[in-house]
Structures are given as structure tokens and as C-alpha cells.
């Protein structure tokens, strides 16, 4: 306990260098990933829940939807990948709100680190988790008969598209995290908003035949539909470009609205 | 460098319509403990958060280690450590991981961060719990881990915002010892507290705040003298003599003494009263078991300064607490 008195006068820096900011982000991403080790619930969210969804949807709905499990897999696997990404995006807000309410964020803000690092670190970690979940879903799909009909480049494209959309979309959960005072409310929002959003899309259906016109219109114009169609194109074949562009445009619009709102809400909170 | 480790002038802070601070000025010299004393909602947390660069003041000016807390916040952050009222530890990480994370964020190498974490865990008696997630820790252990986290970067200036609120007496004494150890090493400490005893025990200087304003400052002794008070206490050997003692003391002091468990106590201003009391008791043939002249407690001081006791939380203070909590939630 003699360290403080003997420590030499520290060399103070005047600002955070870009290299240091990247290091801070990496450290905080590490922290978010290491948490999984001590939190079995998160492993369930990330791995077991997606597997369960694939199996239930494929074997319970498949035969009624398209006549067989195998013919339903090309429909449902890309759909579940998209839906899962939306739900997983809520964990960004959940984690942020936990940090805010538990005082961890205060600790970060009292440190000489890049102001953006706590958020950027979380988004980076969540992107890794998203990639993991998508890989699990593809692997389970493969085991029960789902086959990719495109090439490795298209699969990489599918990953990139999904991750990009997930990051853009996660601003909605960041915004909610800034507005509510307990993490559970972020999850509540996840259920009331993401359930209808993902089911009012082509995630689990092949066509909108038999659906009332106005509802079919909603489904066709839902950003989730654009994402799902682009994913199908990239994994199985079919049109990709305009769906992908539409999905990213939606994502960008969501970010442009919710990122400034989030920052404003954060400043108010502080 | 400014000669003061911490200097604040006329700090004001409004949260919407609520005024949390209306002009707080204070200074702390390097290597001393400044106690910021006040009831709930007085503005202690808001003051700490401004000085630790978490929020900006609405008006006023402050320097920490000679650096402006608004314009040179990044420099200030390199000098300070903060332990808040709500322990800022990641409950999902182990004790070691928490400290490693802070060390890495402060730019320490993996090896240096590991060594520093081990050293701090040892010092704070957390070695056995080092590999367990912090969510399994008791309240006292969490506070210790939080304090350890704020020391990873060897800060010159440490902010402790109500570090012992909610702790049992043993953990509290342990924390007091740690604070004394830190100041012995030359660390400047700003400590906020609702406990008068805590300020009395630890602080070199005390600032008393109430409703966002400094209402008194000085050393603990000076504060007690400022409100004039000494207390004479007499305990007769035989408890049945208490009423005789009470009558004699009342006559001499000109005030009504309080008798609790055979101990007669009365506030006095003239120290010459004591020998007179002894003579009269001797004349009356009352053997004295215990006789003392002590300075007023800080609670008595607070009452004299504000007209209300420290545990009075009226509606107004409640409202301020809410505003402060709201401000604290980021």
C-alpha cells in the first residue's frame, strides 16, 4: 500500500487516440462476451432457443404449410434466422439498461476512455453473438435436411447482410434502454413489437395467398420481409439485390431516426 | 497545478425544474479527507458527479488536480477514482475479471493488469471470492470490489459517494481503515456521508450541505465550537442520587438536564461550571461515578445549524432525492 505515494507523476494525455478507442472497444466487447460464461441463461438465449424454434416450426408447421418438413425448410430457416436476429437485437438494449441501472455505466464514464467505447463494445459483442446464433441455425438446419444451394460468397454475403441489418435495427432497443428504468421493460418491448413485426412478414410463409389484401400489403412492405427474401436469395437462390437494398435502406432509416433520439435521451438521463 | 486538489466555486445544477445545487463551493488540500456531510437529497451525489466529470454543472466552476472538470474532463478522469453509492461492478463478471477489465481500459498490459488485480483482491480480502461472479458477493464484498476497481489506476484523488451506506458496522469499520490507509499514502479523498460519526472519524475538513447549499465548513472541532457547544455529563455512583444531581446541575447550568439511565447531561457554554458542580455535589455528599465535559456531537451541531435533525427527511428533501436519483441514473 505504498504505491500511490511512490507513483511517478503520470503523463496525462489530452484526448483519446483512435487506436486507444479501438482498444477500449475491444476490451468492453471482451467483457460482454465473457459474461456468457457466468450466465447460463444467455447461452440458452443464444443457442438452445434458436434450435428449439427450428425443430418446432419445421416438424409441427412444415407438413401443413408446404406438405412436408423438407419442402418447408427452405422457407423457414431463413425466416427463423431473421426473426432470431431481431430478438437477439433486444439484448443490446437489455445489457445497456442493466449497465445504466446498476451503476456500471458510471464507472465507465469516470474512466479516461473513449465516450463511444461502452456502446461500441456492446454492439461489437452482440454482433459476434448474432453470427454465432446464425451459424447454429444453419448447422441445425443442415442436420435436419436444409441445404444451401448457392456458393460460399453468397453465404458470406448472407452473414454480412444479417449482421448489418441487426446492428442498424438494434438502435430501436438502444433507444428503449435509454427511456426505461429497468432492463425487463426492454424485453417486454421485444415481445410486443417484434412478435407482430416478424410474423407479419414472409418469414414463415411461402406466399401471401388467402391473406386479406390490406394485410398482404403490410406483409410485402415490412422490412423483415425484405430481409427474409434477400436471405433466401443468398442461401437458396433467387432475386437478392433489390431485397437487400430495401432491407438495408429500412435499417438505415431506423438508425437515422433512433440513433439521434437515443443520444438525446442519454444526455437527458445524464 | 492549482494548490488545491479539489476546488469548486458556486456550483449550480438544475434537473428540469428542480434545483439540486444552488451554489456549492468547497476546497480540499492534497492528501486530506474532505467530508461532505448532509442528509438525503442535500446535493452530495450531484456535487460528486460534477467533480468526477459524469455531469456538467449548470453554472459555476470546478478544478480537480488543477484541471477544469468540464473543459479538461479527460485529464481529470486520468487522476480520479470514483466509488458510487451503487456499487459500479459488473455482476456477471468475477472479481478478477472486473479488475482486469478496468486495468485493460486504463491501458495496462495484460500482465500488469493481472498483477494489479491480484494485489488489490488480496488487499481487500477478496482472494477467496476472486473467481466467483460478483452477483454472488455480499453487500460489503461488492463495496470492497467497487473500491478496489476505483483504485486500479492508482488515482491521486478519490471520490467516495456514501461508501458505507447500508453496510454493517464491521464492514464499515473495515472501509474506514482502508480510507485511512489511502490518505497515509497521499491520496486526496472526497467522502460524502449522512453519518456524522463517519465525517468525525475520517475527515480533516467537513463541509455541511443542506438543500443544495453549503451551510457550514471547517474542521470537526471547529464546527462543534462554532455552534458553541459542550455537554456536561454526571453519573452518580448511586442511581438513587440522580434526582439530587439533576437539581444541582439544573440550578447551576440554568437549563433542564436530561437523565438517561442514571446519566445526567446538560448543554453548557461556560467551562468554569464544572468545578462549581463538583463542589456542590461534594457539599451534598453525593459520590460521583463519572464526570465529563465533552464537545457536542455532530448531530447536535447539525440540529443547531439547520434547525432539523439529520434523520428528518421532509417532503422537500424527498423531492430532491428523486431529482438526484434521476440525474444519477446515467
Boltz contact constraints between the chains, C-beta under 6 A:
constraints:
  - contact:
      token1: [A, 1]
      token2: [B, 181]
      max_distance: 6.0
  - contact:
      token1: [A, 3]
      token2: [B, 154]
      max_distance: 6.0
  - contact:
      token1: [A, 4]
      token2: [B, 154]
      max_distance: 6.0
  - contact:
      token1: [A, 4]
      token2: [B, 185]
      max_distance: 6.0
  - contact:
      token1: [A, 4]
      token2: [B, 186]
      max_distance: 6.0
  - contact:
      token1: [A, 4]
      token2: [B, 187]
      max_distance: 6.0
  - contact:
      token1: [A, 5]
      token2: [B, 185]
      max_distance: 6.0
  - contact:
      token1: [A, 5]
      token2: [B, 186]
      max_distance: 6.0
  - contact:
      token1: [A, 7]
      token2: [B, 154]
      max_distance: 6.0
  - contact:
      token1: [A, 12]
      token2: [B, 75]
      max_distance: 6.0
  - contact:
      token1: [A, 12]
      token2: [B, 78]
      max_distance: 6.0
  - contact:
      token1: [A, 15]
      token2: [B, 74]
      max_distance: 6.0
  - contact:
      token1: [A, 24]
      token2: [B, 105]
      max_distance: 6.0
  - contact:
      token1: [A, 27]
      token2: [B, 104]
      max_distance: 6.0
  - contact:
      token1: [A, 27]
      token2: [B, 105]
      max_distance: 6.0
  - contact:
      token1: [A, 31]
      token2: [B, 101]
      max_distance: 6.0
  - contact:
      token1: [A, 35]
      token2: [B, 92]
      max_distance: 6.0
  - contact:
      token1: [A, 38]
      token2: [B, 92]
      max_distance: 6.0
  - contact:
      token1: [A, 38]
      token2: [B, 133]
      max_distance: 6.0
  - contact:
      token1: [A, 39]
      token2: [B, 92]
      max_distance: 6.0
  - contact:
      token1: [A, 103]
      token2: [B, 84]
      max_distance: 6.0
  - contact:
      token1: [A, 103]
      token2: [B, 86]
      max_distance: 6.0
  - contact:
      token1: [A, 103]
      token2: [B, 88]
      max_distance: 6.0
  - contact:
      token1: [A, 104]
      token2: [B, 88]
      max_distance: 6.0
  - contact:
      token1: [A, 104]
      token2: [B, 90]
      max_distance: 6.0
  - contact:
      token1: [A, 106]
      token2: [B, 84]
      max_distance: 6.0
  - contact:
      token1: [A, 106]
      token2: [B, 88]
      max_distance: 6.0
  - contact:
      token1: [A, 107]
      token2: [B, 88]
      max_distance: 6.0
  - contact:
      token1: [A, 109]
      token2: [B, 54]
      max_distance: 6.0
  - contact:
      token1: [A, 110]
      token2: [B, 52]
      max_distance: 6.0
  - contact:
      token1: [A, 110]
      token2: [B, 82]
      max_distance: 6.0
  - contact:
      token1: [A, 111]
      token2: [B, 105]
      max_distance: 6.0
  - contact:
      token1: [A, 112]
      token2: [B, 74]
      max_distance: 6.0
  - contact:
      token1: [A, 112]
      token2: [B, 77]
      max_distance: 6.0
  - contact:
      token1: [A, 112]
      token2: [B, 78]
      max_distance: 6.0
  - contact:
      token1: [A, 113]
      token2: [B, 105]
      max_distance: 6.0
  - contact:
      token1: [A, 269]
      token2: [B, 329]
      max_distance: 6.0
  - contact:
      token1: [A, 269]
      token2: [B, 330]
      max_distance: 6.0
  - contact:
      token1: [A, 270]
      token2: [B, 55]
      max_distance: 6.0
  - contact:
      token1: [A, 270]
      token2: [B, 330]
      max_distance: 6.0
